[in-house]
């Protein structure tokens, strides 16, 4: 009897890998699905929810003979837009309007219009949570003005709009804020920063199609407080400060005035790390923000001599001050908006749970008006380049 049981177990273990790799579990084949790669969300002038889904078109992606009549015509994607009372109803209208079942397994990006973001971003997150194939790593953006401008973006370097936005994240040009991040933030009051997109009319880019004239680019960041977008925003310089604070920045150029003649000295900062350390003393809560980085001098237009150690100390001091001022400005705006966008409450909860319980009910007010925050920046200037003095200065000597 034991031998029979062992044989059955062995057979089941042998067949199990075959079951896993046998094929799709779904009733729908891949070729029968409509893959949404991007979601656009906004409000109409009537106050309805306007939902747009961007789909890949496989029939236009089939390679044909170069220059021949068999080559696919038209763009390899399309947007389907419907408006309704809420997201689910708008989605239902789109579902019955196309010939294939919709899949969110390839969705990379959600873009929310400014008008919709002001009333709250959480409904789209709740919708995404209900879609079993939806990736929580999908990125979220907010646009200035109407989100429909994104459908008029000329595709010069990339085949799809979603690819452009994904590469902004990959190359650390803007904040990497995902669906997962917003879900986590929602449990702590719904405070977070979302990257802004802006549009510039450039009809000369797409001569063949004048309607494709909205050149897309990164901008500052929207401050989300309580799940809704605040009127207070971060400008592009402050966006870099927020990237620095969240250690999402790969490298950045910092330009300071020379201590000798006020001319520009540009440095590249990299290996950025920032720690948020809560301090509880005599029942009072405060925070220390400590940031470190390495830097090297990229360009020197000054007559300063970089071979002297005291000179490097002066430049390092200016670099530290520049970054500290940037961080302070970001904190000023988030506190003014009553948005704990960097989830400092989490650090307090993890390290001092008793102190957090006492202050939890009034945390937002305390953070925005009374929380002492000490900022220290230490940038190690370890390389000066091949020349200790500006090439222009050496030519005149």
BELMO-V272378 format. One record per pair of residues at least 24 apart in sequence whose C-alpha atoms are under 8 Angstrom apart, sorted by the first residue. I is the first residue (numbers start at 1). J is the second residue. D is the distance in whole Angstrom. If there is no record, write none. Layout:
I_J_D, I_J_D
//
This chain:
32_100_6, 32_101_7, 33_100_5, 33_101_5, 33_102_6, 33_103_6, 34_100_5, 34_101_6, 34_102_5, 34_103_6, 35_102_6, 35_103_5, 35_104_6, 35_105_7, 35_106_6, 35_107_8, 36_102_7, 36_103_6, 36_104_6, 36_105_8, 36_106_6, 36_107_6, 37_104_7, 37_106_5, 37_107_4, 37_108_6, 37_109_7, 37_162_7, 38_107_6, 38_108_6, 38_109_5, 38_110_6, 38_111_8, 38_162_6, 39_107_8, 39_109_6, 39_110_5, 39_111_6, 40_110_6, 40_111_5, 40_112_6, 40_113_8, 40_147_7, 40_148_8, 41_110_8, 41_111_6, 41_112_5, 41_113_6, 41_116_7, 41_147_7, 42_112_6, 42_113_5, 42_114_8, 42_115_7, 42_116_5, 42_117_8, 42_146_7, 42_147_6, 43_113_8, 43_115_6, 43_116_5, 44_83_8, 48_83_6, 48_84_5, 48_85_5, 48_86_7, 49_83_5, 49_84_5, 49_85_6, 49_86_5, 49_87_6, 49_90_7, 50_81_7, 50_82_6, 50_83_4, 50_84_7, 50_87_8, 50_90_7, 51_81_6, 51_82_6, 51_83_6, 51_87_7, 51_90_6, 51_91_7, 52_79_6, 52_80_5, 52_81_4, 52_82_7, 53_79_5, 53_80_5, 53_81_7, 54_78_6, 54_79_4, 54_80_7, 55_79_6, 55_80_8, 76_159_8, 77_160_7, 79_151_7, 87_123_8, 87_124_7, 87_127_7, 88_127_7, 103_133_7, 104_131_7, 104_133_6, 104_134_5, 104_135_8, 105_133_5, 105_134_5, 105_135_7, 106_134_8, 106_135_8, 107_134_7, 107_135_7, 107_138_7, 108_135_8, 108_137_8, 108_138_5, 108_139_6, 108_162_7, 108_166_7, 109_138_5, 109_139_5, 109_140_6, 109_141_8, 109_162_6, 109_165_7, 109_166_7, 110_138_7, 110_139_6, 110_140_5, 110_141_6, 111_140_6, 111_141_5, 111_142_6, 111_143_7, 111_147_7, 112_140_8, 112_141_6, 112_142_5, 112_143_6, 112_147_6, 113_142_6, 113_143_5, 113_144_7, 113_145_6, 113_146_6, 113_147_5, 114_142_6, 114_143_6, 114_144_6, 114_145_6, 114_146_7, 114_147_8, 114_229_8, 115_145_7, 115_146_8, 117_142_7, 117_228_6, 117_229_5, 118_228_5, 118_229_5, 118_230_7, 119_228_6, 119_229_7, 120_227_5, 120_228_4, 120_229_7, 121_227_6, 121_228_6, 121_229_8, 122_182_8, 122_186_8, 122_227_6, 125_179_6, 125_182_7, 125_183_7, 136_178_7, 136_179_5, 136_180_5, 137_178_5, 137_179_6, 137_180_6, 138_178_5, 138_179_6, 139_166_8, 139_176_7, 139_177_6, 139_178_4, 139_179_6, 140_177_6, 140_178_6, 140_179_7, 140_194_7, 140_195_7, 141_177_8, 141_194_6, 141_195_5, 141_196_6, 141_197_7, 142_194_7, 142_195_6, 142_196_5, 142_197_6, 142_222_7, 143_196_6, 143_197_5, 143_198_6, 144_196_7, 144_197_6, 144_198_6, 144_199_8, 149_199_8, 149_214_7, 150_214_7, 150_216_7, 152_211_6, 152_212_4, 152_213_6, 152_214_6, 153_212_5, 153_213_6, 153_214_5, 153_215_6, 153_216_6, 154_205_7, 154_206_6, 154_212_5, 154_213_6, 154_214_7, 154_215_7, 168_218_8, 172_248_7, 172_249_6, 172_250_6, 173_218_7, 173_249_8, 174_218_7, 174_239_7, 174_240_8, 174_243_7, 175_221_8, 175_239_8, 175_243_6, 175_248_7, 176_248_7, 185_343_7, 186_226_8, 186_227_7, 188_343_8, 188_345_8, 189_225_8, 189_226_5, 189_227_7, 190_224_7, 190_225_6, 190_226_4, 190_227_4, 190_228_8, 191_223_8, 191_224_5, 191_225_5, 191_226_6, 191_227_6, 191_339_5, 191_340_6, 191_341_5, 191_342_8, 191_343_7, 192_223_6, 192_224_5, 192_225_7, 192_339_7, 192_340_7, 192_341_4, 192_342_7, 192_343_8, 193_221_6, 193_222_6, 193_223_5, 193_224_6, 193_341_6, 194_221_6, 194_222_5, 194_223_7, 194_224_7, 195_219_7, 195_220_6, 195_221_4, 195_222_6, 196_220_5, 196_221_5, 196_222_6, 223_334_7, 223_337_7, 223_339_7, 223_341_7, 224_339_7, 224_341_7, 225_337_7, 225_338_6, 225_339_5, 225_340_8, 225_341_8, 226_339_7, 230_337_6, 231_337_8, 232_333_7, 232_336_8, 232_337_6, 233_333_7, 234_330_7, 234_333_7, 237_326_8, 238_326_6, 238_327_8, 238_329_7, 238_330_6, 239_330_8, 241_323_7, 241_326_5, 241_327_5, 241_330_7, 242_327_7, 242_330_7, 244_272_7, 244_273_8, 244_274_7, 245_273_8, 245_274_6, 245_291_8, 245_327_7, 246_274_7, 246_342_7, 247_272_6, 247_273_5, 247_274_6, 254_319_7, 254_322_8, 256_315_8, 256_318_7, 256_319_7, 256_322_7, 257_318_8, 258_302_6, 258_304_7, 258_315_7, 259_304_8, 259_314_7, 259_315_7, 260_302_8, 260_303_7, 260_304_6, 261_302_7, 261_303_7, 261_304_8, 262_302_7, 263_301_6, 263_302_5, 264_300_6, 264_301_6, 264_302_6, 265_297_7, 265_298_8, 265_299_6, 265_300_5, 265_301_6, 265_302_7, 266_297_6, 266_298_5, 266_299_5, 266_300_6, 267_295_6, 267_296_5, 267_297_4, 267_298_5, 267_299_7, 268_295_5, 268_296_5, 268_297_6, 268_298_6, 269_293_6, 269_294_6, 269_295_4, 269_296_7, 269_379_8, 270_294_5, 270_295_6, 276_344_7, 276_347_7, 277_347_7, 278_347_7, 278_348_6, 278_351_8, 280_352_8, 280_355_7, 283_355_7, 285_355_8, 285_371_7, 285_372_8, 286_371_6, 286_372_5, 286_373_6, 287_371_8, 287_372_6, 287_373_5, 287_374_6, 288_373_6, 288_374_5, 288_375_6, 288_376_8, 289_373_7, 289_374_6, 289_375_5, 289_376_6, 290_375_6, 290_376_5, 290_377_6, 291_376_6, 291_377_5, 291_378_6, 292_377_6, 292_378_5, 292_379_6, 292_380_8, 293_378_7, 293_379_5, 293_380_6, 294_379_5, 294_380_5, 294_381_6, 294_382_7, 295_379_7, 295_380_6, 295_381_5, 295_382_6, 295_383_7, 296_381_6, 296_382_6, 296_383_5, 296_384_6, 296_385_7, 297_381_8, 297_383_6, 297_384_5, 297_385_6, 298_384_8, 298_385_7, 300_389_7, 300_390_5, 301_390_6, 301_392_7, 302_389_8, 302_390_6, 302_393_8, 303_389_6, 303_390_6, 303_393_6, 304_389_6, 304_390_8, 305_388_6, 305_389_5, 306_384_7, 306_388_5, 306_389_6, 307_388_6, 312_381_7, 316_379_7, 316_380_7, 316_381_6, 319_379_7, 320_377_5, 320_378_6, 320_379_6, 321_377_8, 323_377_7, 324_375_7, 324_376_7, 324_377_6, 328_375_8, 334_368_8, 335_367_7, 335_368_4, 335_369_7, 336_368_6, 337_368_8, 338_364_6, 338_365_7, 338_367_7, 338_368_5, 339_364_7, 339_368_8, 340_364_7, 340_367_7
//
